Amino acid sequence: MHAAALLRLGRAAGVRLGDVSRRPASVVAPKSSTAGWEEEKSKDRVRWRQLEHRGPYFVPAYEPLPDGVRIVYDGKPVKLSLAAEEVATLYGKMLHQEYTTKEVFQNNFFNDWRKEMTEEERELIKHLDKCDFTEIHRHFMDKAAARKALPREEKQKLKEEAKKLQQEFGYCILDGQREKISNFKMEPPGLFCGRGNHPKMGMLKRRIRPEDVTINCGRDAKIPEPPAGHQWKEVRSDNTVMWLATWTESVQNSVKYITLNPSSKLKGQRDQQKYEAARRLKGVVGEIRSQYRADWTSPDVKKRQRAVALYFIDKLALRAGNRKEEGETADTVGCCSLRVEHVQLHAQANGCKYVVELDFLGKDSISYSNRMSVEKPVFENLQLFMKNKSPGDHVFDKLTTSSLNKHLQAWMDGLTAKVFRTYNASITLQKQLQALTHANDSQASKILAYNRANRAVAVLCNHQRAAPRTFMKSLQTLHAKVGKPMLVAPHSPRLSWCRLRQRRLRQLRSRWSW
């Protein structure tokens, strides 16, 4: 979407944070007559009156390997049962990926694979390092190459079939309107990878069947038909929720949903509520900041920890972070779950006083590394919180996310630590756009300004892409084009792939003659 169009939408929806500066925080902004779905917003918990859909699309049943493709165990080809063979192919497909070299991945896979084997297969196959998946891997690589080599007519035919499937399963009727569904296809069975060094990587994500799925549709709507020979786990008509189908996945026992596309009416209402909360926060944020500054000197250590945590959440747009059970999820943290090992204090560094250095893995195992000068009371409080603690101890050991949010609720209804992140991201974008745009700018200049403003928000919120699988190959191609060897170690742990690429491009540009 062009920057000019985005700005028009922002003005039409009334999302400028400055608009609430003269209103009490408890007053909700007036509705916009330009947003059709906003006019229909219900005051009660009812989200819809009519909902009809086809249900989820299930992936086809497993197709057995050709007779000439086998797993090899201890130098001998082995014919596996259908269930064990399917799980073996999941590992064979990933043989070229780094995951299969990790011990945790290998152990989890082998344990789950053995559960799918027959008694005779378990007696035979006892060690993963004696298994050779090369034939399976080659088979699927050849299939992938064959798909890429298909003539244009065949590729077009596949696209039309996918489009037809989208039209059949990818839309629903919501309150008389045809709305797009976000994820109508059931995820096929696979091996769990997770983010970062997840302790459950390699475990089997089992095939989801209709008997695992609960359907949600209108009371008077036609119930979606399950695949032949199957039935749904349950059929509900709950118009207070936004999902169309739900089930529990097998690895982490987390509940999964099929929901509407972000462009849908319900999603739009939800987004508006999120930004409305950020707008209302503007009316009380000054009082909250004054209060947490006053609490830095409170005799109550709990209040001090809460005040310092709020300072970081407010100034650095950190996520609150929940405490997690060890061994269940990846070791990611937020502000409230920071440990002593994640924080370094420097009385003076690079000419600045009271410097705090944060280095930890945040959401989705994205690295957060930041060094900033803080106010003296914040620095002294951190010294107090970290005193006589081991590296694995929590900095804010008397604070939890729930207690922090409960405190914030007293300031404003619906206020949580997450709203601070939305508020600071929104006001940063707004200030950047005001500084970078002018009324007589060309459309190209406005797009450039919007991208720069958006980049400032990304820096604030630490939004980074994970390294794509083809990153190293792309980097090597760049080096080959200029005929120079790589000057930066490609696996520097302190640099994200995007920073590494930006640094390398600067090095390359300095040698190019324009």
Secondary structure, 3 states (H helix, E strand, C coil): CCHHHHHHHHHHHCCCHHHHCCCCCCCCCCCCCCCHHHHCCCCCCCCCCCEECCCCECCCCCCCCCCCCCEEECCEEECCCHHHHHHHHHHHHCCCCHHHHCHHHHHHHHHHHHHHCCHHHHHHCCCHHHEECHHHHHHHHHHHHHHHCCCHHHHHHHHHHHHHHHHHHCEEEECCEEEEECCCECCCCEECCCCCCCCCCCCEECCCCHHHCEEECCCCCCCCCCCCCCCCCEEECCCCCCCCEEEECCCCCCEEEECECCCCHHHHHHHHHHHHHHHHHCCCHHHHHHHHHHHHHCCCHHHHHHHHHHHHHHHHCCCCCCCCCCCCCCCCCCCCCCEHHHEEEEEEECCEEEEEEEEEECHHHCEEEEEEECCHHHHHHHHHHHCCCCCCCECCCCCCHHHHHHHHHCCCCCCCHHHHHHHHHHHHHHHHHHHHCCCCCCHHHHHHHHHHHHHHHHHHHCCCCCCCCCHHHHHHHHHHHHCCCCCCCCCCCCCCHHHHHHHHHHHHHCCCCC
